[in-house]
């Protein structure tokens, strides 16, 4: 694994087939140009307010929710960066050096990922360096419209990839095992207490997704899978240091087929929209074949199933929701096999019905 801490950072920024090249030295803060604010009195549009920075093996991955753009307007996401002094990486009061624009993405052509967010990787980073990021909305002339919340990235060498990864079919799921390598990418020993693991699953329909929370150990039993489906698994080591999660190199992948008969996994996302005084419950489709879905509502400690039989098509319209009441909704999937087994419930989603009678 190359050590990028000892040479000038050079990389190609890639986003949806658009490539820009930016050479940044370890001393000079960045390339590009400064962006100056527009005159006072011009009302700014909506701003990005959920910018996040994720430390990957040799990059910082930025993610944010796209901003709705008015028809006919040309808006860009300018990615702004400052190089912080390492000793000031945890100092909230210290001044931030001048920001430089290192990349710009046309908002109209920016396509969100499966999580609904835009992702972009800054590969011009070095180990043991700290960076301050913001997303600036700019007009067609490159002038500043608004700036996002800041995100700080403290870049450490991540953990080395786990080894001896196996995945075995069990009666009710897939058991994944691995062996951790408690060294970072520069070969230095790591404190076992700071290392955990995340299991990721690859299906033909959804791509790579999280199969587990952070695990302290060397095994995970995955039951959120559809029957008779092929899945690939890999294990990603995660180091927690300096109040920051550092993601390491993923392991090699292993392929396995799920059991013949397991209850289908729940929808990964449930959301509610108001409609003519009622509430519409929507959800993502589960893996594999299903006979339909059941919708549940919780009010206080009372849980009731709203569907008498599995619902084939979404959304489900809850016409019995009272105005001003707060509810929680969850959805389960029913197996398409003859046994019609019902799977686990999705995460509960809270909503207050403000548009009732």
C-alpha positions in Angstrom: 0.0 0.0 0.0 1.6 3.3 -1.0 2.3 5.9 1.7 0.9 9.2 0.4 2.1 11.2 3.4 5.5 11.7 1.9 4.8 13.2 -1.5 2.7 16.0 -3.0 -1.0 15.0 -3.3 -2.0 14.3 -6.9 -5.2 12.7 -8.0 -8.0 12.8 -10.4 -11.4 13.9 -9.1 -14.1 11.7 -10.6 -17.8 12.5 -10.5 -20.2 10.8 -12.9 -17.7 10.6 -15.7 -16.5 14.2 -15.2 -12.8 14.4 -14.4 -10.8 17.3 -13.1 -7.2 17.3 -12.2 -5.8 19.3 -9.3 -2.2 19.2 -8.0 -1.9 20.2 -4.4 1.4 20.3 -2.6 1.7 19.4 1.1 2.5 23.0 1.8 0.2 25.0 -0.4 -3.4 24.9 0.7 -5.0 24.2 -2.6 -5.6 25.1 -6.2 -8.5 26.9 -7.8 -9.9 30.3 -7.1 -11.5 32.2 -4.3 -15.2 32.9 -4.5 -16.4 36.3 -3.4 -19.9 37.0 -1.9 -22.7 38.7 -3.8 -23.7 42.2 -2.7 -25.9 42.6 0.3 -29.6 42.6 -0.2 -29.8 39.6 -2.5 -31.8 36.9 -0.8 -29.8 33.6 -0.9 -31.4 30.4 -2.0 -31.7 27.3 0.2 -28.3 26.1 1.5 -26.8 22.7 2.0 -27.1 22.0 5.7 -26.1 18.3 6.2 -22.6 18.1 4.7 -20.7 15.1 6.1 -17.1 14.0 5.7 -16.2 10.3 5.9 -12.5 9.3 6.2 -11.7 6.6 3.7 -8.4 4.7 3.1 -6.9 7.4 0.8 -9.6 10.0 0.4 -12.3 12.0 2.2 -15.8 11.3 1.0 -18.2 14.2 1.2 -21.9 13.7 1.1 -24.9 16.0 1.2 -28.6 16.2 0.3 -29.2 17.9 -3.1 -30.9 21.3 -3.1 -34.1 21.7 -5.2 -33.2 23.9 -8.2 -35.7 26.3 -9.8 -36.4 25.5 -13.5 -34.1 27.5 -15.8 -31.5 28.3 -13.2 -27.9 27.2 -13.5 -26.6 26.4 -10.0 -23.3 24.7 -9.1 -22.0 23.0 -6.0 -18.5 24.5 -5.4 -16.5 22.3 -3.0 -14.4 24.6 -0.8 -11.5 23.5 1.3 -9.0 24.9 3.8 -5.9 23.1 5.1 -5.9 23.3 8.9 -2.9 23.2 11.1 -2.7 19.7 12.6 -2.4 21.1 16.1 -5.6 23.1 15.5 -7.7 20.2 14.2 -9.9 20.1 17.4 -10.0 23.9 18.0 -13.4 25.3 17.2 -12.4 28.9 18.0 -9.2 29.0 15.9 -9.5 31.0 12.6 -10.0 29.0 9.4 -7.5 29.8 6.6 -8.8 31.1 3.3 -10.8 28.5 1.5 -10.0 27.5 -2.1 -12.4 26.0 -4.6 -11.1 22.5 -5.5 -14.0 21.3 -7.6 -17.4 22.3 -8.9 -20.4 20.1 -9.8 -23.3 21.2 -11.9 -26.4 20.7 -9.8 -28.6 19.7 -12.8 -26.4 16.8 -13.7 -25.6 15.7 -10.1 -27.3 12.3 -9.5 -27.8 11.2 -5.9 -26.8 7.7 -4.8 -29.1 5.0 -3.4 -29.1 6.9 -0.1 -30.5 10.0 -1.8 -27.3 12.0 -1.2 -24.7 13.4 -3.6 -21.2 11.8 -3.0 -17.8 13.2 -4.0 -14.4 12.0 -3.0 -11.4 14.3 -2.4 -8.4 12.2 -3.2 -5.8 15.0 -2.8 -5.4 14.4 1.0 -2.5 13.3 3.0 -2.3 11.3 6.3 -2.0 13.2 9.5 -3.5 16.3 7.9 -6.7 18.1 8.7 -9.1 19.7 6.3 -12.1 22.1 6.6 -14.8 21.7 3.9 -17.9 23.6 2.9 -20.3 23.4 -0.1 -20.9 26.8 -1.7 -23.9 27.2 -4.0 -22.8 29.4 -6.9 -24.6 30.9 -9.9 -23.6 30.6 -13.6 -20.9 33.3 -13.1 -19.3 31.5 -10.2 -20.6 34.0 -7.6 -21.4 32.9 -4.1 -25.1 32.3 -3.2 -24.9 30.4 0.0 -22.5 28.2 2.0 -23.2 25.0 3.8 -22.4 23.9 7.3 -18.7 23.1 7.8 -17.3 19.6 8.0 -13.8 18.8 9.4 -11.8 15.8 8.3 -8.9 14.5 10.4 -7.1 12.1 8.1 -5.4 9.1 9.8 -4.1 5.9 8.2 -7.0 3.5 8.3 -6.9 -0.2 9.5 -5.6 -2.9 7.3 -8.1 -5.2 5.6 -9.4 -8.2 7.6 -8.4 -11.7 6.4 -9.9 -15.2 6.3 -13.4 -14.0 5.6 -16.0 -16.7 5.2 -19.8 -16.8 4.8 -21.8 -19.9 5.6 -25.5 -20.6 5.0 -27.4 -21.2 8.2 -31.1 -22.2 8.7 -32.2 -18.6 9.3 -29.5 -16.5 7.6 -25.9 -16.2 6.7 -23.0 -16.3 9.3 -20.0 -14.2 8.3 -16.7 -14.7 10.0 -13.3 -12.9 9.7 -10.0 -12.3 11.3 -8.9 -8.7 12.1 -5.4 -7.4 11.3 -4.7 -4.9 14.1 -2.3 -2.7 12.1 -2.9 0.5 10.1 -2.1 1.0 6.5 1.4 2.1 7.4 2.1 -1.1 9.4 1.8 0.4 12.9 0.1 -1.5 15.6 -3.4 -0.5 16.6 -5.1 -0.6 20.0 -7.7 -3.4 19.7 -10.2 -1.3 21.8 -10.4 1.3 19.0 -11.0 -1.1 16.2 -14.5 -2.4 15.1 -15.9 -3.9 11.9 -18.8 -3.3 9.6 -20.2 -6.1 7.4 -21.4 -5.0 3.9 -23.7 -7.0 1.7 -23.9 -6.9 -2.1 -27.1 -7.8 -3.9 -27.9 -7.5 -7.6 -30.7 -5.0 -6.9 -29.3 -2.6 -4.3 -25.5 -2.7 -4.7 -23.2 -2.6 -1.6 -25.1 -1.7 1.6 -24.5 -2.0 5.3 -25.5 -5.4 6.7 -24.4 -4.8 10.3 -23.8 -2.0 12.8 -20.2 -1.6 14.0 -19.2 -5.0 15.5 -16.7 -5.7 18.2 -15.7 -9.2 17.4 -15.1 -11.5 14.4 -18.6 -12.7 13.4 -22.0 -11.4 12.4 -25.2 -13.4 11.7 -27.2 -11.7 8.8 -30.9 -12.5 8.9 -32.1 -9.5 6.9 -31.9 -11.4 3.6 -34.4 -12.9 1.1 -34.6 -16.6 0.6 -32.7 -18.4 -2.3 -30.8 -15.3 -3.3 -27.0 -14.9 -3.9 -25.1 -12.3 -1.9 -21.5 -11.2 -1.7 -20.1 -10.1 1.6 -17.0 -8.1 2.6 -15.8 -6.7 6.0 -14.6 -3.1 6.5 -12.4 -2.3 9.5 -13.1 1.0 11.3 -10.8 2.8 13.7 -12.1 5.2 16.2 -9.4 7.8 17.1 -9.4 11.5 17.9 -13.2 11.4 18.1 -13.2 10.4 14.4 -14.2 7.2 12.6 -11.5 6.1 10.1 -12.6 3.5 7.5 -9.9 1.1 6.4 -9.4 -1.2 3.4 -12.3 -3.7 2.8 -11.6 -7.4 2.9 -11.9 -9.6 -0.1 -15.4 -10.7 -1.0 -17.1 -14.0 -0.5 -20.2 -15.3 -2.3 -22.9 -17.3 -0.6 -26.5 -18.3 -1.3 -29.2 -17.6 1.3 -31.3 -20.4 2.9 -34.3 -21.9 1.0 -36.9 -20.6 3.4 -36.4 -17.4 5.5 -38.8 -14.6 6.2 -38.2 -11.7 3.8 -36.2 -8.7 5.1 -38.1 -5.5 6.0 -38.1 -2.4 3.8 -34.9 -0.4 4.3 -36.8 2.9 4.2 -40.3 4.0 5.2 -41.7 7.5 4.8 -45.1 9.3 5.2 -46.7 12.0 3.1 -50.0 13.9 3.8 -52.8 13.4 1.3 -56.3 14.9 1.5 -56.5 14.8 5.2 -55.1 11.3 5.4 -51.5 9.9 5.7 -49.9 7.9 2.9 -47.3 5.3 4.0 -44.6 4.6 1.4 -41.7 2.1 1.6 -38.8 0.7 -0.5 -39.3 -2.8 -2.0 -37.6 -5.7 -0.1 -35.2 -8.2 -1.7 -36.6 -11.3 -3.4 -40.1 -12.2 -4.2 -42.8 -11.2 -1.7 -46.6 -11.8 -1.3 -47.0 -8.2 -0.2 -46.6 -6.0 2.9 -48.3 -5.3 6.2 -48.4 -1.8 7.7 -48.4 -1.2 11.4 -49.2 1.9 13.4 -48.2 2.7 17.0 -49.8 5.3 19.2 -48.3 5.4 22.7 -47.9 1.8 23.7 -50.7 0.5 21.4 -49.6 -1.3 18.2 -52.2 -2.3 15.6 -51.8 -3.8 12.2 -53.7 -1.7 9.6 -53.7 -4.3 6.8 -56.0 -7.3 7.0 -54.1 -9.1 4.1 -50.7 -8.4 2.5 -50.8 -5.2 0.5 -49.5 -5.7 -3.1 -48.9 -2.1 -4.0 -48.0 1.0 -2.1 -48.8 3.4 -0.7 -51.2 2.5 2.1 -53.6 5.3 3.0 -54.4 5.6 6.7 -57.7 7.4 6.8 -58.2 6.8 10.5 -55.3 9.1 11.6 -56.7 11.7 14.0 -55.7 15.4 13.5 -53.0 16.5 15.9 -52.1 12.9 16.9 -48.5 11.6 16.8 -48.0 8.2 15.3 -45.2 5.8 14.5 -45.4 3.6 11.4 -43.5 0.4 10.4 -43.8 -2.1 7.5 -43.1 -5.8 7.2 -42.8 -8.0 4.1 -44.6 -11.4 3.6 -42.8 -14.3 1.9 -44.0 -15.2 -1.6 -43.5 -18.9 -0.8 -46.4 -21.2 0.2 -45.7 -20.7 3.9 -46.3 -16.9 3.7 -43.9 -16.1 6.5 -43.9 -12.5 7.8 -40.6 -10.9 8.2 -39.3 -8.4 10.8 -40.7 -4.9 11.1 -38.8 -2.0 9.5 -37.6 0.9 11.7 -40.5 2.9 13.1 -41.0 6.3 11.5 -42.6 9.1 13.5 -45.1 11.6 12.2 -47.6 14.1 13.6 -50.8 14.4 11.6 -51.3 18.2 11.1 -53.6 17.9 8.2 -56.5 15.9 9.6 -60.2 16.7 9.5 
